[in-house]
């Protein structure tokens, strides 16, 4: 059985570990297992219960009132908020469904979030926060890779379907994007979402996809003219400092505006030099598209 530490609970619920300890001692609101070292351990069912508690608490319920409810009441009440379309409940439902491999619940929560918020807001407010949480659990060994792949594949297919259903618009000739991930970078969802946003705005683009060499793009540019190069990089497998990697891109593609996103660029300034834009937030990229 997967187990979670108090720090995992803090990261996933957004409520500090010392607050959970205080609630446990005062209200007995959750009763974790104990290791031989007396450290708390929480199971999957505990995590689901905790996410529902944190959601109700975030909606203004006092913890003393929540503590007076039994587990069924908490679950029922948290589900009542589904119709209000708040993004926290969608995130919690996606978390619960992915841990249980519940495809019906996952698809329902995903569809409801997109229907309520629209694709772009659902990606920013629900899907990316969910992927960050499930990725954190994967990195700490608290979920198996199959659970992350289960969720990612459904999301990937949903974005592709939404992109294919977009009506064709007159092309915006001012910008032309090349989208790719460098070699050994396999996180495809950010690229697919950028493709959706470009098509929705009628901006011309070509998607090279994951694990793409710069040499392929250079060959392509001998026959075609583009203005922007967008890449996503979560993990740096280039054997170069990130700044040096970006410098190589400016040398290889001096005529293109280079735009990058991903965890690998977190410590760099928003613009390290002329010709490069670094986006730390998805919304910043969308704002740039709409400017």
Protein Blocks (a to p, Z undefined) as FASTA:
>chain_A
ZZddfklmmmmnopafklmmmmmmmnopaccdddfkopacddfklmmmmmmmmmmmmnop
afklmmmpcfklmmmmmmmmmmnopaklmmmmmmmmmmnopaklmmmmmmmmmmmnojml
mmmmmmmmmmmmmmmmmmnopacfklmmmmmmmmmmmmmmmmmmpccddddfkbccdddd
dehiabfklmmmmmmmmmmnopacddebghiafklmmmmmmmbccfbdcdddfbdckopa
fklmmmmmmmmmmmbccddedjklmmpcfblbghiacdfbfklmmmmmmZZ
